[in-house]
Amino acid sequence: MRYHKLRAGECPGTYIVTEPVTEQELLHIANQIARKRLAKGTAITSTTDATERLQTLLQDREHEVFGALFLDAQHRVIAFEELFRGTLDSASIYPREVVKRALQCNCGALIAVHNHPSGNPEPSQSDRVFTQALKEALALVDIRLLDHLVVGAEGVVSMAERGQL
């Protein structure tokens, strides 16, 4: 993949800036790289893998976005999709629609992710209730909910790591 104003560095995955870049251009480049790292077939082997790939995509959004990383049985990426878009502090998310899309993708596992535009990634009570409802809905069709990540500018919270899944 080629990026405007960058060239490959000596080590794989490193880049050298060839001319000045604005903050907006830098964020655009970071999003391109993050999307590339979610290419179909990429294995997600840990929460850290998922976090590194998803935080960049959602942390600076001005509105809530809910997405899903659809994975096969070996936890390789099938697709990442933003499924719902909300307002500054909420989004209407429907487990039925998530399950429907998961079945269309023929996935075996899923990682849910949404952002908090406030920057604070602490899950709300409604986040915890929704996560349980989604887990139960997916279980009915034999799809595992591996994690629900809450992304903010201040970091990422893994609900699985907190034992809330």
N, C-alpha and C positions, 0 to 999 in steps of 0.2 A: 504494500500500500504506500502511496506517495502522499506526502503532506507538503503543502505550500509553505515555503520559508524554512523547511527542515531538510536535513540529509541524514542518512544513516550514520551512526557512530561506529567506533571500532568494535564494540561489544554488541551482540544481538540484543535488540530491544532498547537501545540507546539512540539518541538523536542529537544532532548539533544544529543550533539555530543559525541560519545563514543570513538573516536580516532581522531587524526589529519586528516584534509581534505585539499586538495589542492584547489586553486582557481578554477581550471577546474572542479574538482569533485563537488564543491559547485554550480557552474553554471549548471552543469548537473542535480543535485538534484533539483535546483530551476525550471528548465525546466520541469522535471517530475511532480513536484507539480503543476505548471501552467497548464500543459496538463490535469492533473487530475481534476483541477477546471473548465475545459471546457468539462466535461463529458456530454454525451447526457442526456437531461432532466434538466440540471442546468438552473435556471431562471436568466436572466440578467435584473435587475430591474433599473439600472442607468448607466450613463457614467462611474462612478467610478468602478462599477462591471466589465465592459468591459475593462477598462484601466488596472486594477489590474491583470486581467487574460492574457491580450495580450502583455503588455509592456515587461514582462520578456522573452517572446518567441522571440521577434524581435529586441530588443534594441541593442544587441551586434553583429548583423550580419555585415559582411564586404561588403555585396552587398545588393541592394534593393530587398525587397521581398514584394509582394502584396498578402494579404490573405482576406478571407471573413469568417465571423461568421454567419452561416445560422441558423435562428431562426424560430420557429413556430409562430402561431398567438398570443400566450401568452408570447412570447419572451423567450421561453425555447430553449436551445441549441439543434440543430439537428446535426451540425458538424462544425468544424473549419478546413479550408483547406488553404494551401498556393497554390495559383493559378498561380502566375507568379514570375519569378526570373530575376533580371536584372544585371546591372553592379554597379560600385561604386557610380554612381550618377544618374542613371535612370533605368527605366524598361518599356518595352512595355506592356501595359495593354489594353485588348480589352473588352469593355462593353458587346459585343455580347457573349463572352465566359463566362463572369460572369453571365449573364442572363440565358444562357444555363444550367450552373451548378446549379443555384438557382432553376430552374424549375425541374431539376433532383432530387434535394433534397426535393422538394415540400415545400419550405419554404414560410412563410408569410412576413418575414422581414429579413433584412440583415444589418450587420455592416461591413463596409469595413475598412481595416487597411493596412498600409504600413509603412516601416521604412525609415529613412534617416541615412545612415551610418556615415554621418558627425557628428551626435549627435544632431544637431539642428532640432527640430521638426516643425519649422515654415513651413506651407504649401506654396508651390510654386504656381505661376500662372497656370502652367500646372496641378497641383494637383486640383486647384479650377475648372478649365475647365472640367477635367475628371470627377470630382464628380458630376457636373451638368449633364453631358452626361449620367453617370451611373444612376443617380436618374431618369432621363426621360425615359431611356430604361427599368428600372425595373417597373416604373409606368405603362407602356404599358401592363404589364402582372400582375398587381395588387400586386406587391411586394414592400413593403416600405423600403427605404434606411433610417435607423435610424440615422446613423452617419458614418463619415469617420474619423478614428483616424490616426494621423501621429505620429509615435513613434521615439524617439531618446534617446540617453543616457542622455540628458539634460531634458527629460520630455516627455509629450504627449500633443498634441493639438487635441481637439475635434472640428471638423468643424461645427457640429450642435450647440455646445455651443457658437460658434462665429457667428452664424447666417449665415453661408456660405453654408447651405444645402437647 
